[in-house]
Amino acid sequence: MVNPKLKDKLNDQLCQAVLALKNMDECYQFFEDICTISELKSMSQRLEVARMLKAGHTYDDIVEQTGASTATISRVKRCLNYGADGYKTVLERLPEQPE
């Protein structure tokens, strides 16, 4: 279920924009325009943290491999366990990553 605090016309438009992208190049182009490099790297890092947590990695491994803070790892873990299942959905659909 979508958090009603997030659901609005502008966020609907953003989600529609992401769904309209057709390939990796379009994704890179869109995210380069809409995000700062730092924002994009943070989102990518959080997704990798989620993948690693799901695979059973320790906090120490995750910090070493991603550079994420333990606070970020804890937040992602909380989302994996109690969130809206967004990470779960995406991780199930992504191809397996080599460890």
Disulfide bonds with the S-S distance in Angstrom:
none
